[in-house]
């Protein structure tokens, strides 16, 4: 039986904008919720847990690729995506947000960073 998901470009952009307004350092898509979640500056323990989890998944092969994405602009804000390719997981929300109509965009799940240097440092740490 096929699974049907309903996504709205406006709602996804609104979720990102609200996260940025709240001061989020990282905004990431949660597949089980079909929505974005965020880490605020005070969420250090949760942030650390998530980042260690990503590193473990990369080493186990659950994550099959990880890369820095192109700068992403939403409502006058620039975000710096870390694109994570999970084995057999599609992220149509990312495809929709990128607005290019390219289904290969759905192969990656975005972790949007508000600061370029933080994204690049995290990527370096993941890959070492």
C-alpha positions in Angstrom: 0.0 0.0 0.0 1.4 3.4 -1.0 1.9 6.1 1.6 0.6 9.6 0.8 2.1 12.7 2.4 0.8 16.2 2.2 3.3 19.0 2.2 2.8 22.8 1.7 5.6 25.0 0.5 4.1 27.9 2.5 3.9 25.9 5.7 7.5 24.6 5.3 8.8 28.1 4.7 6.8 29.3 7.7 8.3 26.6 9.9 11.8 27.7 8.9 11.0 31.4 9.4 9.5 30.7 12.9 12.5 28.7 13.9 14.8 31.5 12.8 12.7 34.1 14.6 13.0 32.0 17.8 16.8 32.1 17.4 17.4 28.5 16.3 20.9 27.5 15.5 19.9 24.4 13.6 16.6 23.5 11.9 16.2 19.9 10.7 13.4 17.8 9.1 11.9 15.0 11.2 10.5 12.4 8.9 8.2 10.8 11.5 6.5 14.2 12.1 6.8 15.4 8.5 7.8 18.8 10.0 10.9 20.7 11.0 12.3 20.7 14.5 15.0 23.0 15.9 17.7 23.4 18.4 17.9 26.7 20.3 21.1 27.9 22.0 20.0 26.4 25.3 19.5 23.0 23.8 23.1 22.0 24.1 22.5 18.4 25.5 19.9 17.6 22.8 22.1 19.1 20.1 25.1 17.0 21.3 23.0 13.9 21.3 21.7 14.4 17.8 25.1 15.2 16.4 26.6 12.1 18.0 23.7 10.1 16.6 24.4 11.4 13.1 28.0 10.4 13.4 27.2 6.9 14.5 24.7 6.5 11.7 27.3 7.6 9.2 29.8 5.1 10.5 27.1 2.3 10.5 26.0 3.0 7.0 22.5 4.2 7.8 23.7 7.5 6.4 25.1 6.9 2.9 26.3 10.4 2.0 26.6 13.7 3.7 27.6 17.0 2.1 27.5 20.8 2.4 24.5 22.1 0.3 24.2 25.4 -1.5 23.2 28.4 0.5 19.4 28.4 1.0 17.3 31.6 1.2 13.9 31.9 2.9 12.1 35.2 3.6 15.3 37.3 3.5 17.3 34.8 5.7 20.3 32.7 4.5 20.7 29.2 5.8 23.5 26.8 5.3 22.3 23.2 4.7 24.1 20.1 5.6 22.5 17.5 3.3 22.2 14.1 4.8 21.3 11.0 2.6 19.8 8.3 4.7 19.6 4.8 3.3 16.1 4.4 1.7 14.6 7.6 3.1 13.2 10.3 0.8 12.7 13.9 1.9 10.1 15.5 -0.4 9.9 18.5 1.8 13.5 19.4 0.8 12.6 18.9 -2.9 9.6 21.2 -2.5 11.6 23.8 -0.6 14.3 23.9 -3.3 11.6 24.6 -5.9 13.5 23.1 -8.8 11.2 20.2 -9.5 14.2 17.8 -9.3 13.4 14.6 -7.6 17.0 13.9 -6.8 16.7 16.8 -4.2 14.5 14.4 -2.2 17.4 12.0 -1.7 18.8 14.3 1.0 17.4 15.5 4.3 18.4 19.1 5.3 20.0 20.2 8.5 19.9 23.9 8.2 22.5 25.9 10.1 22.2 29.6 10.8 26.0 30.0 10.6 28.2 28.9 7.8 31.2 28.3 10.1 29.2 26.1 12.4 28.0 24.0 9.5 31.4 23.6 8.1 33.0 22.7 11.5 30.3 20.1 12.1 30.8 18.5 8.7 34.5 18.3 9.3 33.9 16.7 12.7 31.5 14.2 11.1 33.9 13.1 8.4 37.0 12.6 10.6 
